[in-house]
Amino acid sequence: MMRNIQTREGFEFWDKLNALPRYAFLLSPSGKSVQKFEDQAMGNWIDVHEAQKVVDQAQDQISELRASYRALGELYAGTQKGFERMQAERDALQQRLNAADQKNDDLVAELANVRQGPCKMIVGDELP
């Protein structure tokens, strides 16, 4: 799938990941603890569990697409085999047709030779 920056098509998971709240951590004034606060502008940290949900959704879609791709590959392979079988049958029928045409040509030539030979063949209305 091609990505389109205007419609955001192909950026769904990227957008979901970037929409997660960002957190910053500061050392408390006493220096004995760390404070976490949400800050979209300065925060560089995201909740790993929320990020994992987005990645799991992406992986599910990737798995579905791979399964579809495999199914299409199997269908194409079956279609290709069927196409090759039909080509082989067509070629065999063409050979039979060529043999029948040749046999017909040979019989017509033989009949012409017989008619021109020493004895005349009686044909249809030529009865004595």
Contact map, one row per residue, 1 for C-alpha under 8 A:
11100000010000000000000000000000000000000000000000000000000000000000000000000000000000000000000000000000000000000000000000000000
11110000110000000000000000000000000000000000000000000000000000000000000000000000000000000000000000000000000000000000000000000000
11111001111000000000000000000000000000000000000000000000000000000000000000000000000000000000000000000000000000000000000000000000
01111111111000000000000000000000000000000000000000000000000000000000000000000000000000000000000000000000000000000000000000000000
00111111101000000000000000000000000000000000000000000000000000000000000000000000000000000000000000000000000000000000000000000000
00011111100000000000000000000000000000000000000000000000000000000000000000000000000000000000000000000000000000000000000000000000
00011111100000000000000000000000000000000000000000000000000000000000000000000000000000000000000000000000000000000000000000000000
00111111111100000000000000000000000000000000000000000000000000000000000000000000000000000000000000000000000000000000000000000000
01111111111100000000000000000000000000000000000000000000000000000000000000000000000000000000000000000000000000000000000000000000
11110001111110000000000000000000000000000000000000000000000000000000000000000000000000000000000000000000000000000000000000000000
00111001111111100000000000000000000000000000000000000000000000000000000000000000000000000000000000000000000000000000000000000000
00000001111111110000000000000000000000000000000000000000000000000000000000000000000000000000000000000000000000000000000000000000
00000000011111111000000000000000000000000000000000000110010000000000000000000000000000000000000000000000000000000000000000000000
00000000001111111100000000000000000000000000000000000000000000000000000000000000000000000000000000000000000000000000000000000000
00000000001111111110000000000000000000000000000000000000000000000000000000000000000000000000000000000000000000000000000000000000
00000000000111111111000000000000000000000000000000000100000000000000000000000000000000000000000000000000000000000000000000000000
00000000000011111111000000000000000000000000000000100100000000000000000000000000000000000000000000000000000000000000000000000000
00000000000001111111000000000000000000000000000000000000000000000000000000000000000000000000000000000000000000000000000000000000
00000000000000111111100000000000000000000000000000000000000000000000000000000000000000000000000000000000000000000000000000000000
00000000000000011111110000000000000000000000011001100000000000000000000000000000000000000000000000000000000000000000000000000000
00000000000000000011111000000000000001110000011000000000000000000000000000000000000000000000000000000000000000000000000000000000
00000000000000000001111100000000000001110011111000000000000000000000000000000000000000000000000000000000000000000000000000000000
00000000000000000000111110000000000111110111110000000000000000000000000000000000000000000000000000000000000000000000000000000000
00000000000000000000011111000000000111100111100000000000000000000000000000000000000000000000000000000000000000000000000000000000
00000000000000000000001111100000011110000010000000000000000000000000000000000000000000000000000000000000000000000000000000000000
00000000000000000000000111110000011100000000000000000000000000000000000000000000000000000000000000000000000000000000000000000000
00000000000000000000000011111111111000000000000000000000000000000000000000000000000000000000000000000000000000000000000000000000
00000000000000000000000001111111111000000000000000000000000000000000000000000000000000000000000000000000000000000000000000000000
00000000000000000000000000111111000000000000000000000000000000000000000000000000000000000000000000000000000000000000000000000000
00000000000000000000000000111111100000000000000000000000000000000000000000000000000000000000000000000000000000000000000000000000
00000000000000000000000000111111110000000000000000000000000000000000000000000000000000000000000000000000000000000000000000000000
00000000000000000000000000111111110000000000000000000000000000000000000000000000000000000000000000000000000000000000000000000000
00000000000000000000000000110111111000000000000000000000000000000000000000000000000000000000000000000000000000000000000000000000
00000000000000000000000011110011111100000000000000000000000000000000000000000000000000000000000000000000000000000000000000000000
00000000000000000000000011110000111110000000000000000000000000000000000000000000000000000000000000000000000000000000000000000000
00000000000000000000001111000000011111000000000000000000000000000000000000000000000000000000000000000000000000000000000000000000
00000000000000000000001110000000001111100000000000000000000000000000000000000000000000000000000000000000000000000000000000000000
00000000000000000000111100000000000111110010000000000000000000000000000000000000000000000000000000000000000000000000000000000000
00000000000000000000111100000000000011111110000000000000000000000000000000000000000000000000000000000000000000000000000000000000
00000000000000000000111000000000000001111110000000000000000000000000000000000000000000000000000000000000000000000000000000000000
00000000000000000000000000000000000000111110000000000000000000000000000000000000000000000000000000000000000000000000000000000000
00000000000000000000001100000000000000111111000000000000000000000000000000000000000000000000000000000000000000000000000000000000
00000000000000000000011110000000000001111111100000000000000000000000000000000000000000000000000000000000000000000000000000000000
00000000000000000000011100000000000000000111110000000000000000000000000000000000000000000000000000000000000000000000000000000000
00000000000000000000011100000000000000000011111000000000000000000000000000000000000000000000000000000000000000000000000000000000
00000000000000000001111000000000000000000001111101100000000000000000000000000000000000000000000000000000000000000000000000000000
00000000000000000001110000000000000000000000111111100000000000000000000000000000000000000000000000000000000000000000000000000000
00000000000000000000000000000000000000000000011111110000000000000000000000000000000000000000000000000000000000000000000000000000
00000000000000000000000000000000000000000000001111111000000000000000000000000000000000000000000000000000000000000000000000000000
00000000000000000001000000000000000000000000011111111100000000000000000000000000000000000000000000000000000000000000000000000000
00000000000000001001000000000000000000000000011111111110000000000000000000000000000000000000000000000000000000000000000000000000
00000000000000000000000000000000000000000000000111111111000000000000000000000000000000000000000000000000000000000000000000000000
00000000000000000000000000000000000000000000000011111111100000000000000000000000000000000000000000000000000000000000000000000000
00000000000010011000000000000000000000000000000001111111110000000000000000000000000000000000000000000000000000000000000000000000
00000000000010000000000000000000000000000000000000111111111000000000000000000000000000000000000000000000000000000000000000000000
00000000000000000000000000000000000000000000000000011111111100000000000000000000000000000000000000000000000000000000000000000000
00000000000000000000000000000000000000000000000000001111111110000000000000000000000000000000000000000000000000000000000000000000
00000000000010000000000000000000000000000000000000000111111111000000000000000000000000000000000000000000000000000000000000000000
00000000000000000000000000000000000000000000000000000011111111100000000000000000000000000000000000000000000000000000000000000000
00000000000000000000000000000000000000000000000000000001111111110000000000000000000000000000000000000000000000000000000000000000
00000000000000000000000000000000000000000000000000000000111111111000000000000000000000000000000000000000000000000000000000000000
00000000000000000000000000000000000000000000000000000000011111111100000000000000000000000000000000000000000000000000000000000000
00000000000000000000000000000000000000000000000000000000001111111110000000000000000000000000000000000000000000000000000000000000
00000000000000000000000000000000000000000000000000000000000111111111000000000000000000000000000000000000000000000000000000000000
00000000000000000000000000000000000000000000000000000000000011111111100000000000000000000000000000000000000000000000000000000000
00000000000000000000000000000000000000000000000000000000000001111111110000000000000000000000000000000000000000000000000000000000
00000000000000000000000000000000000000000000000000000000000000111111111000000000000000000000000000000000000000000000000000000000
00000000000000000000000000000000000000000000000000000000000000011111111100000000000000000000000000000000000000000000000000000000
00000000000000000000000000000000000000000000000000000000000000001111111110000000000000000000000000000000000000000000000000000000
00000000000000000000000000000000000000000000000000000000000000000111111111000000000000000000000000000000000000000000000000000000
00000000000000000000000000000000000000000000000000000000000000000011111111100000000000000000000000000000000000000000000000000000
00000000000000000000000000000000000000000000000000000000000000000001111111110000000000000000000000000000000000000000000000000000
00000000000000000000000000000000000000000000000000000000000000000000111111111000000000000000000000000000000000000000000000000000
00000000000000000000000000000000000000000000000000000000000000000000011111111100000000000000000000000000000000000000000000000000
00000000000000000000000000000000000000000000000000000000000000000000001111111110000000000000000000000000000000000000000000000000
00000000000000000000000000000000000000000000000000000000000000000000000111111111000000000000000000000000000000000000000000000000
00000000000000000000000000000000000000000000000000000000000000000000000011111111100000000000000000000000000000000000000000000000
00000000000000000000000000000000000000000000000000000000000000000000000001111111110000000000000000000000000000000000000000000000
00000000000000000000000000000000000000000000000000000000000000000000000000111111111000000000000000000000000000000000000000000000
00000000000000000000000000000000000000000000000000000000000000000000000000011111111100000000000000000000000000000000000000000000
00000000000000000000000000000000000000000000000000000000000000000000000000001111111110000000000000000000000000000000000000000000
00000000000000000000000000000000000000000000000000000000000000000000000000000111111111000000000000000000000000000000000000000000
00000000000000000000000000000000000000000000000000000000000000000000000000000011111111100000000000000000000000000000000000000000
00000000000000000000000000000000000000000000000000000000000000000000000000000001111111110000000000000000000000000000000000000000
00000000000000000000000000000000000000000000000000000000000000000000000000000000111111111000000000000000000000000000000000000000
00000000000000000000000000000000000000000000000000000000000000000000000000000000011111111100000000000000000000000000000000000000
00000000000000000000000000000000000000000000000000000000000000000000000000000000001111111110000000000000000000000000000000000000
00000000000000000000000000000000000000000000000000000000000000000000000000000000000111111111000000000000000000000000000000000000
00000000000000000000000000000000000000000000000000000000000000000000000000000000000011111111100000000000000000000000000000000000
00000000000000000000000000000000000000000000000000000000000000000000000000000000000001111111110000000000000000000000000000000000
00000000000000000000000000000000000000000000000000000000000000000000000000000000000000111111111000000000000000000000000000000000
00000000000000000000000000000000000000000000000000000000000000000000000000000000000000011111111100000000000000000000000000000000
00000000000000000000000000000000000000000000000000000000000000000000000000000000000000001111111110000000000000000000000000000000
00000000000000000000000000000000000000000000000000000000000000000000000000000000000000000111111111000000000000000000000000000000
00000000000000000000000000000000000000000000000000000000000000000000000000000000000000000011111111100000000000000000000000000000
00000000000000000000000000000000000000000000000000000000000000000000000000000000000000000001111111110000000000000000000000000000
00000000000000000000000000000000000000000000000000000000000000000000000000000000000000000000111111111000000000000000000000000000
00000000000000000000000000000000000000000000000000000000000000000000000000000000000000000000011111111100000000000000000000000000
00000000000000000000000000000000000000000000000000000000000000000000000000000000000000000000001111111110000000000000000000000000
00000000000000000000000000000000000000000000000000000000000000000000000000000000000000000000000111111111000000000000000000000000
00000000000000000000000000000000000000000000000000000000000000000000000000000000000000000000000011111111100000000000000000000000
00000000000000000000000000000000000000000000000000000000000000000000000000000000000000000000000001111111110000000000000000000000
00000000000000000000000000000000000000000000000000000000000000000000000000000000000000000000000000111111111000000000000000000000
00000000000000000000000000000000000000000000000000000000000000000000000000000000000000000000000000011111111100000000000000000000
00000000000000000000000000000000000000000000000000000000000000000000000000000000000000000000000000001111111110000000000000000000
00000000000000000000000000000000000000000000000000000000000000000000000000000000000000000000000000000111111111000000000000000000
00000000000000000000000000000000000000000000000000000000000000000000000000000000000000000000000000000011111111100000000000000000
00000000000000000000000000000000000000000000000000000000000000000000000000000000000000000000000000000001111111110000000000000000
00000000000000000000000000000000000000000000000000000000000000000000000000000000000000000000000000000000111111111000000000000000
00000000000000000000000000000000000000000000000000000000000000000000000000000000000000000000000000000000011111111100000000000000
00000000000000000000000000000000000000000000000000000000000000000000000000000000000000000000000000000000001111111110000000000000
00000000000000000000000000000000000000000000000000000000000000000000000000000000000000000000000000000000000111111111000000000000
00000000000000000000000000000000000000000000000000000000000000000000000000000000000000000000000000000000000011111111100000000000
00000000000000000000000000000000000000000000000000000000000000000000000000000000000000000000000000000000000001111111101110000000
00000000000000000000000000000000000000000000000000000000000000000000000000000000000000000000000000000000000000111111101110000000
00000000000000000000000000000000000000000000000000000000000000000000000000000000000000000000000000000000000000011111111100000000
00000000000000000000000000000000000000000000000000000000000000000000000000000000000000000000000000000000000000001111111100000000
00000000000000000000000000000000000000000000000000000000000000000000000000000000000000000000000000000000000000000001111100000000
00000000000000000000000000000000000000000000000000000000000000000000000000000000000000000000000000000000000000000111111110000000
00000000000000000000000000000000000000000000000000000000000000000000000000000000000000000000000000000000000000000111111111000000
00000000000000000000000000000000000000000000000000000000000000000000000000000000000000000000000000000000000000000110001111100000
00000000000000000000000000000000000000000000000000000000000000000000000000000000000000000000000000000000000000000000000111110110
00000000000000000000000000000000000000000000000000000000000000000000000000000000000000000000000000000000000000000000000011111110
00000000000000000000000000000000000000000000000000000000000000000000000000000000000000000000000000000000000000000000000001111110
00000000000000000000000000000000000000000000000000000000000000000000000000000000000000000000000000000000000000000000000000111110
00000000000000000000000000000000000000000000000000000000000000000000000000000000000000000000000000000000000000000000000001111111
00000000000000000000000000000000000000000000000000000000000000000000000000000000000000000000000000000000000000000000000001111111
00000000000000000000000000000000000000000000000000000000000000000000000000000000000000000000000000000000000000000000000000000111
